[in-house]
Amino acid sequence: MADQDSTVPSETESKAPDSVQAPSFQQAMEIAAGWLKQWDHEEISDEVIADRVGELVASRDGARGFFVISLAGDSALMDRLPEALVVKLRSCGDGVVDLTVRNLAMSAAMVVHHRNQADESQAAGSERVNQRCIELLRQLDPHGVKIRLEILLAAARDQQGEDVAFLDRWGYDTKQKTAIQMAVEAVAE
């Protein structure tokens, strides 16, 4: 007969964590890149990637890593925007809206920067990110998107509100702020 105490973990044995630790930004980028590759090669379905992305974007670094890879990368995921993914991202709420709006602003400003540097290749990449952000924002919660875009617009147009510090931190000039305003308006078109 087995000793009853042998089935009880000792105090020195490691216990399984109650929750999985959120990935770092770097880890999230690597995870997202692998998943996008699998999705592009039709190794995982729209529903599977949507579930995985939902878990990843639950943390801020996870969401940042996912959006860096999905918005700027070569995967067609953000061009196609499968319904399962849209539903999942919509359910993630304000954090997804906020990051998408910030990416919208940054990509619009970077188009201007790259064109000023006569780097058309980089400008085209920033335009692609910008267009992906516009399309995603059109699919997310309209009320949340409207409120978040109004905050960005007030900062870009009138130097007022919460996003002034965000725009100032990146040192955007008048032309870049005008490009941000145009990107905000494009979401509503």
N, C-alpha and C positions, 0 to 999 in steps of 0.2 A: 504494500500500500504506500502511496506517495505521501510525503510529508505535507500537511495542509499549508504550512507556511511557505512552501516553495512556489506557490502560485501568487503570492502577494509580493509586489515589488518592494525591494528594500529601499531604505532612505537614500542609499548611495547610488542607486540606479537612476538613470535619467528618465524623466517622465516626458511623454509626448506633449507638445505645447497645445494649449487650448485653441489657439488660432495660428494660422500661418503668418509669418512676418511679411510685411509688405516689401516688395522689391525696391531696390535703390533705383534711381533714375537710369543709370547705366544698365543694370539688370533688366529693367523694364524695356529698354530699347532692344536689347538682345532677344528677350522673350518675344516681343512684338515682331521683330524681323523674322524669327523662325516661324511664327504663326502665319504671317502674311505669305511667306514662301510656300507653306503647306496649302494655304487657301488658293493661291495663284496656280498651284499644280493640281488643284481639285482633290487634295488628299484629305481635306476637312470641309465640312459643309458650311453654309451661311450661318446656320443655327449654332454649330459648334464654335465657330470663331466669335459669334456674337456673345455667347456665354463666357468664353475665355476673356474677351475684351471687357465685358462687364465686371469680371473679377479684377482685372488689371487696373481699370480706371477707378476702382474703389479707393485707391490712395492717390494723393496728389502726384508723387513721383511716378507712380505707375501710369497715371493718365498723361503726364508730361512725356514720358518715354514712348507711350503708344502714339501720341499725336505727332511727335517729332518724326517717327518712322513712317507712319501712315500718311501724313500730309506731304512730306518732302520726298518720300521714296518712290520707287518705280511700280509698286504694286497697284493694281487697278481697284483695290477695295474701296477707296474713298471716291473713286470716279463712278463706281457702280452703286455704292451705298445700298447693300442688300437690306430689305425690309426688316429682317431679324436684327441686324446691327443697329438700324435707326431706332427701332423699338427699345433695344437695350440701352443705347446712348441717351435716348429721351428719358428713360427711367432713372438714369444716373443724376439727373437734375442740374443744379446751378454750377457745380464744379466743371462739368463738361461744357456748358454754355460759356463760362468764364474763360476757360482755356482756349476755346475755339475763337472767341472774340479777340483775345490777346494775339492769337496766331493770325487772325485776319488783319489786325493793325500792323503787326510786325512785318508780315509779308507785303502788305501794301507799301509800307515805308521802304522796304528793301528793294522793291522794284525801282523806285526813284533813285535810291543809292547806287544800285548796279548800273542803271542807265547813265547816271552822272559819271561813273567810272568807265563807261563804254564797254561794259561786260554784259553783252546781250544774252549769253548762255545762262549766267546767273540770274539775270532779270527774268528770263523765261521760266526758270525754276521757281522763282518767287511768285510769278504770276499764276503758275499752276497751283501752288499752295494757297494763294489768295482765292482762286476760283473754287478749290475744294472746300475752303472754309465757308464761302458764300453758300454753296450748295448744302453743306451740312447744317448751317444755321437756319436755312429755309425749312429743314426737316425737324429741327428740335422744337421744344415747347415755345410757341409763338409769344406768349406773355413774358416768359423769362428772357427770351432773346431780345424782345423789344426793350425791356427795362435795361438790360446790360448794354445794348447798343446805344441807348440814349445817354448813358453814363460816359461811354467812350466818345460819342459825338460832342457832348458838352466840353470835354477836355480838349479835343482836337480843334473844335471851332471857336470856343469861347474861353479857353484856359480856365475852366471851372470844374469842380467836382473831384471825385475820388481818383480818376485816371490821370490827372495832371502829373502826379509824381511818377506814374508808369511811363508816360510819354517823355517827361524830362529826364528820367533815368537813362533812356536810350538816346537822348539828345536829338530828337527828331526836329527838323527844320520846318519852315512854313510849307514848302512843297510836299514834304512827306506827310504833314498833317492834313493837307488838302487831299492827298491820295487816300489817306485813312477815311476822311469824310466821304469820299466817292465810293469807297468799298462798303462803308456802312449803308449808304443809300442804295447800293447794288443789291443788298440783301432784301430790301423791301420791294424791288422791281418785280 
